[in-house]
């Protein structure tokens, strides 16, 4: 059993074309070949054929005709529906267009979009890792210069730790804190991080309003020391 739960599964098989003889049954065998190429077994092909012949059929109709268990018939219906070869209206299933049309209009876009998401997700993990390597340890002398890099790090990386050295607004003492960034205020040239004690600290520059700490050194760490 796979460690991942899946929502839908498509199987595409490369099957040799059926013989053209006898010609009388060629169209039927081609239809069976198409459905088999989509990974659909004989039972599911039978479900498709019954719906095609009846024009419209419910789950109950199919159970009576096939004399099969409800769960097994439902699996076949779900497989057909996921390939776009049948449609559903209320409790009834029907065929809206030829197999070739449904494959081009529905199945190919669905499979293509799923593959695009898979490729994009994997690509982002490498881009994010490369970006973190690039910015890790980079220092800035003021918040305004640091904010674009912090924003990009927050967007791309999961461990967006920042180390700050600056002067507390109230006590005017020089302190050093670090923690993950949870908010950025570009208009006020400030950002909020959570310190090791769990306190939210608003960090800004010389002209930032209402900040807890005015930073003169910001280092992008990218990850916790722990």
VENHU-V406852 format. One record per residue. N is the residue number from 1. SS is DSSP state (H for helix, E for strand, C for the rest). OMEGA is omega in whole degrees, 0 to 359 (none if undefined). D_LAST is the distance of its C-alpha to the last C-alpha in Angstrom with 1 decimal. Layout:
# VENHU-V406852
N,SS,OMEGA,D_LAST  N,SS,OMEGA,D_LAST
This chain:
# VENHU-V406852
1,C,181,35.0  2,C,177,32.5  3,C,181,28.9  4,C,174,29.5  5,C,182,32.0  6,C,181,34.5  7,C,180,36.7  8,C,180,39.5  9,C,176,40.4  10,C,176,42.9  11,C,177,44.6  12,C,182,46.7  13,C,176,49.1  14,C,186,51.3  15,C,178,54.6  16,C,178,57.9  17,C,177,60.4  18,C,178,63.1  19,C,182,66.7  20,C,177,68.9  21,C,357,71.7  22,C,184,72.9  23,H,183,72.8  24,H,183,73.6  25,H,186,70.1  26,H,182,68.2  27,H,179,66.7  28,H,181,65.6  29,H,176,64.0  30,H,179,62.2  31,H,177,60.7  32,H,179,59.6  33,H,179,58.1  34,H,181,56.2  35,H,177,54.7  36,H,178,53.9  37,H,177,52.2  38,C,176,49.9  39,C,183,48.9  40,C,183,51.2  41,C,184,53.1  42,H,181,56.8  43,H,180,56.3  44,H,175,54.3  45,H,178,57.0  46,H,178,59.6  47,H,179,57.9  48,H,182,58.0  49,H,180,61.7  50,H,179,62.6  51,H,180,61.0  52,H,182,62.7  53,H,182,66.1  54,H,184,65.8  55,C,179,64.4  56,E,182,62.1  57,E,176,60.9  58,E,176,58.7  59,H,181,56.6  60,H,178,59.4  61,H,183,62.0  62,H,178,60.0  63,H,180,59.5  64,H,183,63.3  65,H,185,64.2  66,H,185,61.7  67,C,182,61.9  68,C,177,58.2  69,C,183,55.4  70,H,183,54.0  71,H,182,50.4  72,H,178,51.5  73,H,180,53.5  74,H,177,50.7  75,H,179,48.3  76,H,178,51.0  77,H,179,51.4  78,H,180,47.6  79,H,178,47.6  80,H,181,50.6  81,H,181,49.2  82,H,178,45.9  83,H,180,47.9  84,C,184,49.9  85,C,174,53.2  86,C,177,54.1  87,E,180,53.8  88,E,176,53.7  89,E,186,55.8  90,C,178,55.3  91,C,186,55.8  92,E,176,57.7  93,E,181,56.6  94,E,179,58.6  95,C,187,58.7  96,C,185,58.8  97,C,179,59.1  98,C,181,59.8  99,H,182,57.1  100,H,180,56.8  101,H,180,56.4  102,H,178,53.7  103,H,183,51.7  104,H,186,51.9  105,H,187,51.4  106,H,187,48.8  107,H,182,47.2  108,H,177,46.6  109,H,180,44.8  110,H,180,42.7  111,H,180,41.6  112,H,180,41.2  113,H,178,38.9  114,H,179,36.7  115,H,178,36.5  116,H,180,35.7  117,H,179,32.8  118,H,181,31.4  119,H,181,31.8  120,H,180,30.4  121,H,179,27.2  122,H,180,26.6  123,H,181,27.5  124,H,180,25.0  125,H,179,22.0  126,H,179,23.2  127,H,181,23.9  128,H,179,20.6  129,H,179,18.8  130,H,181,21.3  131,H,180,20.9  132,H,177,17.2  133,H,183,17.9  134,H,187,20.7  135,H,184,19.2  136,C,179,15.8  137,C,181,16.1  138,C,183,19.4  139,E,179,20.6  140,E,182,23.3  141,C,177,25.7  142,C,186,26.5  143,H,182,25.3  144,H,179,28.3  145,H,184,27.4  146,H,188,23.7  147,H,179,24.6  148,H,180,25.9  149,H,178,22.9  150,H,180,20.5  151,H,179,22.8  152,H,179,22.9  153,H,178,19.1  154,H,182,19.0  155,H,188,21.9  156,H,189,20.7  157,C,180,16.9  158,C,182,14.7  159,C,187,11.5  160,C,182,13.6  161,E,179,11.4  162,E,176,13.8  163,E,184,14.0  164,E,171,17.4  165,E,182,19.7  166,E,184,22.9  167,E,178,25.5  168,E,184,25.5  169,C,184,28.6  170,C,185,29.9  171,C,183,29.1  172,C,176,29.2  173,C,176,26.5  174,E,182,24.1  175,E,178,20.5  176,E,179,17.1  177,E,175,14.7  178,E,179,12.2  179,E,180,11.4  180,E,178,12.7  181,E,182,16.5  182,E,180,18.7  183,E,178,22.1  184,E,177,24.2  185,E,183,27.6  186,C,182,29.4  187,C,181,32.6  188,C,182,31.1  189,C,181,28.9  190,E,175,25.8  191,E,181,22.6  192,E,175,20.6  193,E,178,16.9  194,E,182,15.0  195,C,180,13.6  196,C,180,10.9  197,C,180,14.1  198,C,181,15.1  199,C,175,17.9  200,E,183,19.3  201,E,177,20.1  202,E,184,22.8  203,E,180,22.6  204,E,179,25.8  205,C,185,28.1  206,C,185,31.3  207,C,179,33.4  208,C,182,31.1  209,C,173,32.4  210,C,180,30.8  211,C,179,27.3  212,C,186,25.1  213,E,176,24.0  214,E,189,25.9  215,E,171,23.7  216,E,176,24.9  217,E,179,21.9  218,E,180,19.5  219,E,178,17.0  220,E,182,15.7  221,C,179,12.1  222,C,181,12.1  223,C,178,8.4  224,C,175,5.3  225,C,185,3.8  226,C,none,0.0
